[in-house]
Amino acid sequence: MKLPSLVKIIQEFEENSIQDIEGKVKSELEKAGIRKLVKPGQKIALPMTSRSVSNIGRVLKATAEMIKACKGEPFIVLGMG
């Protein structure tokens, strides 16, 4: 049996990563109107995934900080999926 020839392939990725993760999270939450959505004393769950999400800790921390700034009470829950 004759096998096909192999070809070397190089994959290149665009450099479009977010450098200021916390700043981006906070600006997106502001654009979504977080200050009107979160009520003082409101408890808000933040799901923590077991999947490989880059910088999930930084994203959750920035989100929690925004909720606290709105006088909300964030807490972490495990999200399986």
C-alpha positions as CSV (number, residue, x, y, z in Angstrom):
1,M,0.0,0.0,0.0
2,K,1.4,3.4,-1.0
3,L,1.0,6.1,1.6
4,P,0.5,9.8,0.7
5,S,3.5,12.2,1.1
6,L,3.7,14.2,4.3
7,V,3.7,17.9,4.2
8,K,5.1,20.1,7.0
9,I,2.5,22.7,8.1
10,I,3.2,25.6,10.4
11,Q,0.2,27.2,12.2
12,E,0.5,30.8,13.2
13,F,-1.8,32.5,15.6
14,E,-2.7,36.2,15.6
15,E,-1.5,38.2,18.6
16,N,-4.8,39.5,19.8
17,S,-4.7,38.6,23.4
18,I,-6.0,41.1,26.0
19,Q,-3.1,42.5,28.0
20,D,-5.2,44.3,30.7
21,I,-7.6,41.6,31.6
22,E,-9.0,43.3,34.7
23,G,-9.5,46.5,32.9
24,K,-11.3,44.8,30.0
25,V,-13.6,42.9,32.4
26,K,-14.5,46.0,34.3
27,S,-15.1,48.1,31.1
28,E,-17.3,45.3,29.6
29,L,-19.4,45.1,32.9
30,E,-19.8,48.9,32.8
31,K,-21.0,48.7,29.2
32,A,-23.5,46.1,30.2
33,G,-24.9,48.4,32.9
34,I,-23.7,46.6,36.0
35,R,-24.4,49.6,38.2
36,K,-28.1,49.5,37.3
37,L,-28.4,45.7,37.6
38,V,-26.7,45.1,41.0
39,K,-28.7,46.2,44.0
40,P,-27.1,46.9,47.4
41,G,-27.0,43.7,49.4
42,Q,-27.8,41.5,46.4
43,K,-26.0,38.1,46.5
44,I,-24.5,37.2,43.1
45,A,-23.1,33.8,42.2
46,L,-19.9,33.7,40.1
47,P,-19.5,30.2,38.5
48,M,-16.0,28.8,38.6
49,T,-15.4,26.3,35.9
50,S,-13.2,23.2,36.0
51,R,-12.4,23.7,32.3
52,S,-9.1,25.3,31.2
53,V,-10.1,29.0,30.9
54,S,-7.1,31.3,30.7
55,N,-6.8,33.7,33.6
56,I,-10.2,32.7,35.1
57,G,-8.9,33.8,38.6
58,R,-8.2,37.3,37.3
59,V,-11.6,37.4,35.5
60,L,-13.5,36.3,38.6
61,K,-11.6,38.7,40.9
62,A,-12.2,41.7,38.6
63,T,-15.9,40.7,38.4
64,A,-16.2,40.3,42.2
65,E,-14.5,43.7,42.7
66,M,-17.1,45.3,40.4
67,I,-20.0,43.7,42.2
68,K,-18.6,44.8,45.5
69,A,-18.2,48.4,44.1
70,C,-21.9,48.2,43.5
71,K,-22.5,47.1,47.1
72,G,-23.4,43.6,45.9
73,E,-22.2,40.4,47.6
74,P,-20.4,38.1,45.2
75,F,-19.7,34.4,46.0
76,I,-18.2,31.6,44.0
77,V,-20.0,28.4,43.0
78,L,-18.6,25.4,41.2
79,G,-19.8,25.1,37.6
80,M,-19.4,21.7,36.1
81,G,-19.6,21.2,32.4
